[in-house]
Amino acid sequence: MPRIFSLPLLALALLSVAVVTGCAGAPVQEMSNARQAVRAAERAGATATAPVVMGEAKELLKSAESHLRRGDYRTARDEAELSRTKAVEARSLAETAKASHQP
C-alpha cells in the first residue's frame, strides 16, 4: 500500500492544527484577569475616584463578555485585556488619591 503522506508533512499538518486550535480557544484566562482587576479597582474605590477610567474598564468587560457569548474569541480576548489595563489604571488612580489625602 503506497504512503499518501510523508511523516514530515503529517507532522507539519498536525502542528498547524494545534496552533490554530490554540489561538482560537475561548479567552478564559483573559476574562478572569479582567474580572479580577475590575473587582480590585472597585474595592480600591476607583468608582468614586476614577469614574471615567473605571467606566471604560466595565464597558470593555461587558463588551468582551458579549463577544465571548457570540464566539468572537479574538475580539473578546482583546477587549478583556484592554478592560484589565483600564481597571489597573483606575485602581492606581484610586490608590494615589487615597495616599494624597492621608496626613
C-alpha positions in Angstrom: 0.0 0.0 0.0 1.5 3.3 -1.0 2.1 6.1 1.5 -0.1 9.0 0.9 1.5 11.4 3.5 5.1 11.6 4.3 6.0 11.8 8.0 7.3 15.4 7.9 4.2 16.5 6.1 1.9 14.8 8.5 3.8 16.3 11.5 3.5 19.8 9.9 -0.2 19.3 9.4 -0.8 18.2 13.0 1.3 21.1 14.3 -0.7 23.6 12.2 -4.0 22.3 13.6 -2.6 22.5 17.1 -1.5 26.1 16.6 -4.8 27.2 15.0 -6.8 25.4 17.7 -4.8 27.0 20.5 -5.3 30.5 19.1 -9.0 30.0 18.5 -9.9 28.9 22.0 -12.0 30.9 24.4 -10.1 33.5 26.3 -10.9 32.1 29.7 -7.8 33.4 31.5 -8.1 36.9 30.0 -11.7 37.1 31.0 -10.8 36.0 34.6 -8.0 38.5 34.8 -10.2 41.4 33.6 -13.0 40.5 36.1 -10.5 40.3 39.0 -8.9 43.6 38.0 -12.3 45.3 37.9 -13.2 43.9 41.3 -9.9 45.0 42.8 -10.4 48.5 41.3 -13.9 48.7 42.8 -12.6 47.6 46.2 -9.9 50.3 46.0 -12.6 53.0 45.5 -12.0 53.6 41.8 -15.7 54.0 41.0 -15.6 57.3 43.0 -12.1 58.5 42.4 -11.6 57.5 38.7 -15.1 57.1 37.4 -14.3 57.6 33.7 -11.5 55.1 33.6 -13.5 52.7 35.7 -16.5 53.1 33.4 -14.3 52.3 30.4 -13.0 49.1 32.1 -16.5 48.0 32.9 -17.8 48.7 29.4 -14.9 46.8 27.8 -15.5 43.9 30.1 -19.2 43.9 29.3 -18.4 44.0 25.6 -15.9 41.2 25.9 -18.5 39.1 27.6 -20.9 39.7 24.8 -18.3 38.8 22.1 -17.4 35.7 24.1 -21.1 34.6 24.1 -21.2 35.1 20.3 -18.0 33.1 19.8 -15.9 36.0 18.7 -12.9 35.0 20.8 -10.3 37.3 19.3 -12.3 40.4 20.0 -13.3 39.1 23.4 -9.6 38.5 24.2 -8.6 42.0 23.0 -11.3 43.7 24.9 -10.7 41.7 28.1 -7.1 42.7 28.0 -8.0 46.3 27.5 -10.5 46.1 30.3 -7.8 44.7 32.6 -5.4 47.5 31.6 -8.1 50.2 32.3 -9.0 48.6 35.6 -5.4 48.5 36.8 -5.1 52.2 35.8 -8.3 53.0 37.7 -7.0 51.2 40.8 -3.7 53.0 40.6 -5.5 56.3 40.4 -7.7 55.4 43.4 -4.7 54.4 45.5 -2.9 57.5 44.5 -5.9 59.6 45.5 -6.1 57.8 48.9 -2.4 58.3 49.6 -2.6 62.0 48.8 -5.4 62.5 51.3 -3.6 60.9 54.2 -1.7 63.0 56.7 
